[in-house]
């Protein structure tokens, strides 16, 4: 799978890693942000764990953007 992505996009190194795993990591971080920010008794507002949601969103955006740029460059 990794070889196919590298051949299809021409990405290598950190850009290839980000394009391969950015969406997968965000699929873990975003639900974790929702879940952990609502834990506890009588919670009426999200706690500091909501930051995982934004980190996941940034990871998703970076991964998809990197993959898109790699595909357009070929």
C-alpha positions in Angstrom: 0.0 0.0 0.0 2.8 2.4 0.9 4.6 1.7 -2.4 1.4 2.4 -4.3 0.9 5.8 -2.6 4.5 6.8 -3.3 4.3 5.8 -6.9 0.9 7.5 -7.4 1.7 10.8 -5.7 5.5 11.1 -5.9 5.5 12.0 -2.2 8.4 10.8 -0.1 9.5 11.2 3.5 7.4 13.2 6.0 4.9 14.3 3.3 4.2 10.7 2.3 3.8 9.7 6.0 1.4 12.6 6.6 -0.7 11.7 3.5 -0.9 8.1 4.5 -1.7 8.5 8.2 -3.3 11.9 8.6 -6.8 10.7 8.0 -6.3 7.6 10.2 -4.9 9.6 13.1 -7.7 12.2 12.9 -10.3 9.3 12.9 -9.0 8.5 16.4 -8.4 12.0 17.7 -11.8 13.6 16.8 -14.1 11.1 18.5 -11.7 11.0 21.5 -12.1 14.7 21.8 -15.9 14.5 21.8 -15.9 11.6 24.3 -13.3 12.9 26.8 -14.6 16.4 26.8 -18.0 15.2 28.0 -16.8 12.9 30.7 -17.7 13.6 34.3 -20.7 14.3 36.4 -23.1 17.2 35.7 -21.0 18.4 32.7 -22.6 21.4 31.0 -19.7 22.6 29.0 -16.7 20.9 27.3 -13.5 20.6 29.3 -9.9 20.9 28.1 -10.0 17.6 26.3 -12.0 19.4 23.5 -8.5 20.4 22.2 -8.2 16.8 20.8 -11.0 17.7 18.4 -9.2 20.6 17.0 -5.9 18.7 16.8 -7.8 16.0 14.9 -9.3 18.5 12.5 -5.9 20.0 11.8 -4.4 16.6 11.2 -7.3 15.7 8.8 -6.8 19.0 6.9 -3.0 18.6 6.7 -3.3 15.0 5.5 -5.9 15.6 2.9 -4.2 18.8 1.7 -0.8 17.0 1.4 -2.4 14.1 -0.5 -4.2 16.5 -2.8 -1.0 18.5 -3.6 0.9 15.3 -4.2 -1.8 14.0 -6.6 -1.9 17.4 -8.5 1.9 17.4 -8.9 2.0 14.1 -10.7 
